[in-house]
Amino acid sequence: MSSSSQASQQVPGSEFKEKLPLRDGFSTRLGVVLATLGSAVGLGNIWKFPTLTGSSGGAVFIIIYVISVLLIGIPVMVSELAIGRSAHANAVDSMRASTPNKAPWWLIGALGILSAFLIMGFYTEVAGWVFAYIFKAMSGSILSTSSEVTTAAFTSLVTNPVLSLVWQWVDLVIVGAVILFGVSKGIERVTKTLIPVLLVLLIVVAIRSLTLPGAGEGLEFLFKPDLSKVTASTLLAGVGLAFFKLSIGMGAMITYGSYFRQDQNISGTALRVAFSDMSIALLAGVAIFPAVFAYGFQPDAGPSLVFLTIPSVFASMPAGNFFMVIFFILTFIASIGAQVSLLEVLVSYVNEHLKINRKAATVYSMLGLAVFGSLAALSSSLLSNVKLFGLTFFDLFDFTSSNIFLPVGGLFICIFVGWVWGKEKFFAALTNNGSLNNQGFVSFLFFLIRFVSPVLVLLVLLNGLGVFS
């Protein structure tokens, strides 16, 4: 093949690879899908999705969420993946390589890295609680229908500064160990194992939940829409969840896209990941809500659903302790994929942009997060009275990343791809230079990313800032 024909087969921006050191990457198409899915799943499927579904009207909220995934989640995801694969670099350098005339669009990548750092600051603490609850469930100490017992167990964990830090650091070590092995031997290999295990455990709990007397009421709540429950807040919550659920706006998809194979079908991968992620979220709802309704608990328990309500639900059923252990194991497994993708955003930047070898970059990132995350870990104990803008460090990290940084990053991704990167490069990246027969779908995606998605993301940002409250 001639050099000119070889060049024509390159995805735009791939020439930037020559300026970077040889990088690891995903080795198989299945590995790409499962690793990306692992990033999207996270605690959101087991915690945030059931929480918002329970407090926002059940089935009607799910419909809004699915429509929002199609209009926001998938277009923004494919845009980030395309930018990452085209540049074959970390989030900052990917944006820099994709930017004409040296305009400061690289700040989108920098904001993604900052978002990932903030999210990991509090996410590692929540994951640490989940890990601790595996052992609490094994000991039987939280197997009680008494709200006083479950509340005391949770309070004793989050208000103990030593336990809060230890469980957070244990979680960090586990996630860091995956990153230390690299992309193909670490991230890809682990997610290939954990995602199937997660599905099996989730199915086991769901089957048990469905066999309970009165489980049908929970299924009706999940799958029978009540249009009278549609409110402005329900609509905005559905749009917001779709945006945050797929790990977009935080540099993770740009980073993972940079590890994609050149022949990977980006739009097809995004569709598989989005619908698989929605399926896992629905499966989590099937595992939780039939049991919640069967034993007379309230579906709108909010953030306390996992740590306070779920133990009481399992305590009410035969062999409940066994299934509670399984539930917290699968919840922790779900958290691993998302944390790995977030830590990889930091490590890839430190490794490539700051020219520090990968192992050292991983250790430095972990140490930085251990120090920074301790502010969130101690927010319910030693630092409970230290507040900025009326928020503890835990709540501040959560609010700033979720309500400001992520939607701002997503909004500018839409503007950049739709109006700066442009249709030609977008088409070349998503059709693999015309080798894929998906031009009609890509045209639709480009229309969404240019005109529809930015409007909806702007609504998410304004809602997060309290404009509509």
C-alpha positions as CSV (number, residue, x, y, z in Angstrom):
1,M,0.0,0.0,0.0
2,S,1.3,3.4,-0.9
3,S,2.1,6.0,1.7
4,S,-0.6,8.3,0.4
5,S,-3.3,5.6,0.7
6,Q,-2.0,4.7,4.2
7,A,-2.4,8.3,5.2
8,S,-6.0,8.4,3.9
9,Q,-6.9,5.6,6.3
10,Q,-5.8,7.5,9.4
11,V,-8.3,9.0,11.7
12,P,-7.9,12.9,11.8
13,G,-5.5,13.9,14.5
14,S,-3.8,10.5,14.7
15,E,-0.5,12.2,13.5
16,F,-0.3,13.6,17.1
17,K,0.6,10.0,18.2
18,E,4.1,10.5,16.8
19,K,4.8,13.2,19.3
20,L,3.9,11.0,22.3
21,P,5.6,8.0,23.9
22,L,4.3,4.5,22.9
23,R,1.1,4.0,24.8
24,D,-0.8,1.0,26.0
25,G,-4.3,0.5,24.8
26,F,-7.3,-1.8,24.8
27,S,-6.5,-5.0,22.9
28,T,-9.9,-6.3,22.0
29,R,-13.3,-4.9,20.9
30,L,-14.9,-6.6,23.8
31,G,-12.4,-5.1,26.2
32,V,-13.2,-1.6,24.8
33,V,-16.9,-2.1,25.4
34,L,-16.6,-3.6,28.9
35,A,-14.0,-1.1,30.1
36,T,-16.2,1.8,28.9
37,L,-19.2,0.2,30.4
38,G,-17.4,-0.2,33.7
39,S,-16.7,3.5,33.7
40,A,-20.4,4.3,33.1
41,V,-21.9,1.8,35.6
42,G,-20.4,2.9,38.9
43,L,-22.3,3.5,42.1
44,G,-24.8,5.5,40.1
45,N,-26.6,2.3,38.9
46,I,-26.9,0.8,42.4
47,W,-27.4,4.0,44.4
48,K,-28.2,7.2,42.4
49,F,-30.5,5.6,39.8
50,P,-32.7,3.8,42.4
51,T,-32.6,6.9,44.6
52,L,-33.8,9.3,41.9
53,T,-36.2,6.8,40.5
54,G,-37.8,6.3,43.9
55,S,-38.1,10.0,44.6
56,S,-39.1,11.1,41.1
57,G,-42.1,9.0,40.3
58,G,-40.8,5.6,39.2
59,A,-41.6,4.6,35.6
60,V,-42.2,8.1,34.3
61,F,-38.8,9.2,35.5
62,I,-37.2,6.2,33.7
63,I,-38.8,7.2,30.4
64,I,-37.5,10.7,30.8
65,Y,-34.0,9.4,31.6
66,V,-33.9,7.0,28.6
67,I,-34.9,9.9,26.2
68,S,-32.3,12.1,27.8
69,V,-29.6,9.4,27.3
70,L,-30.5,9.4,23.6
71,L,-30.4,13.2,23.3
72,I,-27.5,14.1,25.5
73,G,-25.6,11.0,26.8
74,I,-24.8,9.3,23.6
75,P,-24.0,12.4,21.5
76,V,-21.6,13.8,24.1
77,M,-20.1,10.4,24.7
78,V,-19.3,9.8,21.1
79,S,-17.8,13.3,20.8
80,E,-15.4,12.7,23.7
81,L,-14.5,9.2,22.5
82,A,-13.8,10.6,19.0
83,I,-11.6,13.4,20.3
84,G,-9.6,11.0,22.4
85,R,-9.0,8.4,19.7
86,S,-8.1,11.1,17.1
87,A,-5.4,12.5,19.3
88,H,-4.4,9.3,21.1
89,A,-3.5,11.3,24.2
90,N,-4.6,12.3,27.7
91,A,-7.5,14.7,28.1
92,V,-5.5,18.0,28.0
93,D,-3.3,17.0,25.1
94,S,-6.2,15.5,23.2
95,M,-8.0,18.8,23.3
96,R,-4.8,20.7,22.4
97,A,-4.1,18.4,19.4
98,S,-7.7,18.8,18.2
99,T,-7.7,22.6,18.4
100,P,-6.9,24.8,15.4
101,N,-5.0,28.1,15.8
102,K,-3.8,27.2,19.4
103,A,-7.1,28.4,20.9
104,P,-7.4,27.6,24.6
105,W,-9.9,24.7,24.2
106,W,-7.4,22.5,26.1
107,L,-9.0,24.0,29.2
108,I,-11.9,21.6,28.6
109,G,-9.5,18.8,29.2
110,A,-8.0,20.5,32.2
111,L,-11.5,21.0,33.7
112,G,-12.2,17.3,33.1
113,I,-9.0,16.4,35.1
114,L,-10.0,18.8,37.9
115,S,-13.5,17.2,37.9
116,A,-12.1,13.7,38.1
117,F,-9.9,14.8,41.1
118,L,-12.9,16.4,42.9
119,I,-15.2,13.4,42.3
120,M,-12.6,10.9,43.5
121,G,-12.2,13.0,46.6
122,F,-15.6,12.0,47.8
123,Y,-16.4,9.0,45.7
124,T,-13.6,7.0,47.3
125,E,-15.1,7.7,50.7
126,V,-18.6,6.4,49.6
127,A,-16.9,3.3,48.0
128,G,-15.1,2.9,51.3
129,W,-18.4,2.8,53.2
130,V,-19.7,0.2,50.8
131,F,-16.6,-1.9,51.3
132,A,-17.0,-1.6,55.0
133,Y,-20.6,-2.7,54.8
134,I,-19.6,-6.0,53.1
135,F,-17.9,-6.9,56.4
136,K,-20.8,-5.5,58.5
137,A,-23.2,-7.6,56.5
138,M,-21.0,-10.7,57.0
139,S,-20.9,-10.1,60.8
140,G,-24.7,-9.7,60.9
141,S,-24.4,-6.4,62.8
142,I,-26.7,-4.5,60.4
143,L,-29.3,-7.3,59.9
144,S,-32.1,-5.5,61.6
145,T,-35.5,-4.0,60.7
146,S,-35.0,-1.3,63.4
147,S,-34.1,2.1,61.9
148,E,-32.3,2.9,65.1
149,V,-29.9,0.0,64.6
150,T,-29.2,0.7,60.9
151,T,-28.8,4.4,61.6
152,A,-26.4,3.8,64.5
153,A,-24.3,1.5,62.4
154,F,-23.9,4.0,59.6
155,T,-23.4,6.9,62.0
156,S,-20.7,5.0,63.9
157,L,-18.8,4.5,60.6
158,V,-19.0,8.0,59.1
159,T,-18.3,9.8,62.3
160,N,-15.2,7.7,63.2
161,P,-12.3,9.6,61.7
162,V,-9.9,6.6,61.8
163,L,-12.4,4.2,60.2
164,S,-13.4,6.8,57.5
165,L,-9.8,7.3,56.5
166,V,-8.8,3.6,56.6
167,W,-11.7,2.4,54.4
168,Q,-11.1,5.2,52.0
169,W,-7.4,4.4,51.7
170,V,-8.1,0.7,51.3
171,D,-10.4,1.5,48.4
172,L,-7.7,3.7,46.9
173,V,-5.1,0.9,47.1
174,I,-7.5,-1.5,45.4
175,V,-8.2,0.9,42.5
176,G,-4.6,2.0,42.3
177,A,-3.4,-1.6,42.0
178,V,-5.6,-2.0,38.9
179,I,-4.1,1.1,37.3
180,L,-0.5,0.0,38.1
181,F,-0.9,-2.9,35.7
182,G,-1.7,-0.6,32.8
183,V,-4.5,-0.4,30.3
184,S,-4.7,-3.8,28.7
185,K,-3.4,-5.9,31.6
186,G,-5.0,-3.8,34.3
187,I,-8.2,-1.9,33.3
188,E,-9.2,-4.2,30.5
189,R,-8.5,-7.5,32.2
190,V,-10.2,-6.4,35.5
191,T,-13.3,-5.1,33.8
192,K,-13.6,-8.2,31.7
193,T,-13.8,-10.1,35.0
194,L,-15.8,-7.7,37.1
195,I,-18.7,-6.8,34.8
196,P,-19.8,-10.4,34.3
197,V,-19.5,-11.1,38.0
198,L,-21.5,-7.9,38.7
199,L,-24.3,-9.1,36.3
200,V,-24.5,-12.5,37.8
201,L,-24.7,-11.2,41.4
202,L,-27.3,-8.6,40.4
203,I,-29.4,-11.2,38.7
204,V,-29.2,-13.4,41.8
205,V,-30.5,-10.6,44.0
206,A,-33.1,-9.6,41.5
207,I,-34.5,-13.1,41.3
208,R,-34.7,-13.3,45.1
209,S,-36.5,-9.9,45.2
210,L,-39.0,-11.0,42.5
211,T,-40.0,-14.2,44.5
212,L,-41.1,-12.1,47.5
213,P,-44.9,-11.8,48.2
214,G,-46.0,-8.3,47.0
215,A,-43.1,-7.9,44.7
216,G,-45.5,-7.0,41.9
217,E,-46.1,-3.6,43.4
218,G,-42.5,-2.7,43.0
219,L,-42.5,-3.8,39.3
220,E,-45.6,-1.7,38.7
221,F,-43.8,1.3,40.3
222,L,-40.8,0.7,37.9
223,F,-42.6,-0.1,34.7
224,K,-46.1,1.5,34.8
225,P,-45.8,5.2,34.1
226,D,-48.0,7.7,36.0
227,L,-48.0,10.9,33.9
228,S,-49.5,12.8,36.8
229,K,-46.0,12.6,38.5
230,V,-44.3,14.5,35.7
231,T,-43.1,17.8,37.0
232,A,-40.4,20.3,36.0
233,S,-38.1,18.8,38.7
234,T,-38.7,15.3,37.4
235,L,-37.7,16.4,33.8
236,L,-34.6,18.1,35.0
237,A,-33.6,15.2,37.2
238,G,-33.9,12.8,34.3
239,V,-31.8,15.0,32.0
240,G,-29.2,15.5,34.8
241,L,-28.9,11.7,35.5
242,A,-28.4,10.9,31.8
243,F,-25.6,13.4,31.6
244,F,-23.8,12.2,34.7
245,K,-24.5,8.5,34.4
246,L,-22.3,7.9,31.4
247,S,-19.1,9.4,32.8
248,I,-19.1,12.4,30.4
249,G,-17.7,15.8,31.1
250,M,-15.0,14.5,33.4
251,G,-12.2,13.5,31.0
252,A,-12.9,9.8,31.4
253,M,-14.3,9.2,27.9
254,I,-11.6,11.3,26.2
255,T,-9.0,9.3,28.0
256,Y,-10.6,5.9,27.3
257,G,-11.2,7.0,23.7
258,S,-7.4,7.5,23.4
259,Y,-6.9,3.8,24.1
260,F,-9.5,2.7,21.4
261,R,-8.4,0.6,18.5
262,Q,-8.3,2.5,15.2
263,D,-10.9,0.2,13.7
264,Q,-13.3,0.5,16.7
265,N,-16.8,1.6,15.7
266,I,-17.2,4.6,18.2
267,S,-20.9,5.2,17.7
268,G,-21.7,1.5,17.9
269,T,-19.6,1.2,21.1
270,A,-21.4,4.2,22.6
271,L,-24.8,2.7,21.8
272,R,-23.9,-0.7,23.3
273,V,-22.5,1.0,26.4
274,A,-25.4,3.3,26.9
275,F,-28.1,0.6,26.5
276,S,-26.1,-1.9,28.6
277,D,-25.7,0.7,31.3
278,M,-29.5,1.4,31.2
279,S,-30.2,-2.3,31.4
280,I,-28.0,-2.7,34.5
281,A,-29.6,0.3,36.1
282,L,-33.1,-1.2,35.5
283,L,-31.9,-4.6,36.8
284,A,-30.7,-2.8,39.9
285,G,-34.2,-1.3,40.2
286,V,-35.7,-4.8,39.9
287,A,-33.4,-6.0,42.6
288,I,-34.3,-3.2,45.0
289,F,-37.9,-2.0,44.5
290,P,-39.9,-5.2,44.6
291,A,-38.2,-6.0,48.0
292,V,-38.8,-2.4,49.2
293,F,-42.5,-2.6,48.4
294,A,-42.9,-6.2,49.6
295,Y,-41.9,-5.2,53.1
296,G,-43.6,-1.8,53.3
297,F,-40.6,0.5,53.0
298,Q,-40.8,3.8,51.2
299,P,-39.3,4.0,47.7
300,D,-38.3,7.7,48.1
301,A,-35.9,7.1,51.0
302,G,-33.3,9.1,49.2
303,P,-29.5,8.8,49.7
304,S,-30.1,6.6,52.8
305,L,-31.6,3.9,50.6
306,V,-28.4,1.8,50.4
307,F,-27.1,2.1,53.9
308,L,-30.2,2.4,56.0
309,T,-33.2,1.0,54.1
310,I,-31.6,-1.9,52.2
311,P,-30.3,-3.6,55.4
312,S,-33.8,-3.5,56.9
313,V,-35.3,-4.9,53.7
314,F,-32.9,-7.8,53.7
315,A,-33.4,-8.4,57.4
316,S,-37.1,-8.9,56.6
317,M,-36.6,-11.8,54.2
318,P,-35.5,-15.4,54.6
319,A,-31.7,-15.9,54.0
320,G,-31.6,-12.1,54.1
321,N,-28.0,-11.9,55.4
322,F,-26.7,-14.0,52.6
323,F,-28.3,-11.8,50.0
324,M,-27.3,-8.6,51.8
325,V,-23.6,-9.7,51.6
326,I,-24.0,-10.3,47.9
327,F,-25.7,-6.9,47.4
328,F,-22.8,-5.0,49.0
329,I,-20.2,-7.0,47.1
330,L,-21.9,-6.2,43.8
331,T,-22.3,-2.5,44.8
332,F,-18.5,-2.3,45.6
333,I,-17.7,-4.1,42.3
334,A,-19.9,-1.5,40.5
335,S,-17.9,1.3,42.0
336,I,-14.5,-0.1,40.9
337,G,-15.0,0.5,37.1
338,A,-15.9,4.2,37.6
339,Q,-13.1,4.8,40.0
340,V,-10.6,3.2,37.7
341,S,-11.6,5.4,34.8
342,L,-11.4,8.6,37.0
343,L,-8.0,7.7,38.4
344,E,-6.8,6.9,34.9
345,V,-7.7,10.4,33.8
346,L,-5.3,11.7,36.4
347,V,-2.6,9.1,35.9
348,S,-2.5,9.5,32.1
349,Y,-2.1,13.3,32.4
350,V,0.7,13.0,35.0
351,N,2.4,10.3,33.0
352,E,2.3,11.9,29.5
353,H,2.0,15.7,30.1
354,L,4.4,15.9,33.1
355,K,6.7,13.1,31.7
356,I,6.6,10.9,34.8
357,N,6.7,7.2,34.4
358,R,3.3,5.4,34.8
359,K,4.1,3.6,38.1
360,A,5.3,6.8,39.7
361,A,2.4,8.8,38.2
362,T,0.0,6.2,39.8
363,V,1.6,6.4,43.2
364,Y,1.7,10.3,43.2
365,S,-2.0,10.4,42.1
366,M,-3.0,8.0,44.9
367,L,-1.1,10.0,47.5
368,G,-2.6,13.2,46.3
369,L,-6.1,11.8,46.5
370,A,-5.4,10.2,49.9
371,V,-4.5,13.7,51.3
372,F,-7.2,15.6,49.4
373,G,-9.9,12.9,49.9
374,S,-9.3,13.0,53.7
375,L,-11.1,16.3,53.7
376,A,-14.2,14.5,52.5
377,A,-13.6,11.5,54.8
378,L,-13.4,13.7,57.9
379,S,-16.4,15.9,56.9
380,S,-18.7,14.0,59.3
381,S,-16.2,13.9,62.2
382,L,-13.2,16.2,62.8
383,L,-14.1,18.6,60.1
384,S,-17.9,18.6,60.5
385,N,-17.9,22.2,61.6
386,V,-15.6,23.4,58.8
387,K,-17.8,24.7,56.0
388,L,-17.3,26.7,52.8
389,F,-20.4,28.4,51.3
390,G,-22.4,26.5,54.0
391,L,-21.2,23.1,52.8
392,T,-18.9,20.5,54.3
393,F,-15.9,19.4,52.1
394,F,-17.8,16.2,51.1
395,D,-20.8,18.2,50.0
396,L,-18.7,20.9,48.4
397,F,-16.7,18.4,46.3
398,D,-20.0,16.8,45.2
399,F,-21.8,20.0,44.4
400,T,-19.0,21.7,42.6
401,S,-18.2,18.7,40.3
402,S,-21.7,17.5,39.7
403,N,-23.5,20.9,39.4
404,I,-20.9,23.1,37.9
405,F,-17.8,21.4,36.4
406,L,-19.4,18.5,34.6
407,P,-22.2,20.4,32.9
408,V,-19.8,23.2,32.0
409,G,-17.3,20.7,30.5
410,G,-20.1,19.0,28.6
411,L,-21.5,22.2,27.3
412,F,-18.2,23.3,25.9
413,I,-17.6,19.8,24.4
414,C,-20.9,20.3,22.5
415,I,-19.8,23.8,21.3
416,F,-16.3,22.7,20.4
417,V,-17.3,19.6,18.4
418,G,-20.3,21.2,16.8
419,W,-18.8,24.5,15.9
420,V,-15.0,24.3,16.0
421,W,-13.9,20.7,15.3
422,G,-16.6,20.6,12.7
423,K,-18.7,18.2,10.7
424,E,-15.8,16.9,8.5
425,K,-13.6,15.7,11.3
426,F,-16.6,14.4,13.2
427,F,-17.7,12.3,10.2
428,A,-14.2,11.1,9.5
429,A,-13.8,9.9,13.1
430,L,-17.2,8.2,13.5
431,T,-17.3,6.6,10.1
432,N,-13.6,5.5,10.3
433,N,-12.9,7.6,7.2
434,G,-16.0,6.3,5.4
435,S,-15.3,2.6,5.9
436,L,-18.5,2.2,8.1
437,N,-21.9,2.4,6.7
438,N,-23.4,4.7,9.4
439,Q,-23.4,8.1,7.8
440,G,-27.1,8.7,8.4
441,F,-26.8,8.0,12.1
442,V,-23.7,10.1,12.3
443,S,-25.5,13.0,10.7
444,F,-28.3,12.7,13.3
445,L,-25.7,12.7,16.1
446,F,-24.0,15.8,14.7
447,F,-27.3,17.6,14.6
448,L,-27.9,16.7,18.2
449,I,-24.5,17.7,19.4
450,R,-24.8,21.0,17.6
451,F,-28.3,22.1,18.4
452,V,-30.1,19.9,20.9
453,S,-27.5,18.6,23.4
454,P,-26.0,22.0,24.4
455,V,-29.4,23.4,25.2
456,L,-30.3,20.5,27.4
457,V,-26.9,20.5,29.1
458,L,-27.3,24.3,29.7
459,L,-30.6,23.5,31.5
460,V,-28.8,20.9,33.7
461,L,-26.2,23.6,34.6
462,L,-28.8,26.2,35.4
463,N,-30.8,23.7,37.4
464,G,-27.6,22.7,39.3
465,L,-27.0,26.4,40.1
466,G,-30.5,26.7,41.5
467,V,-31.9,29.0,38.9
468,F,-35.1,26.9,38.6
469,S,-35.6,26.2,42.3
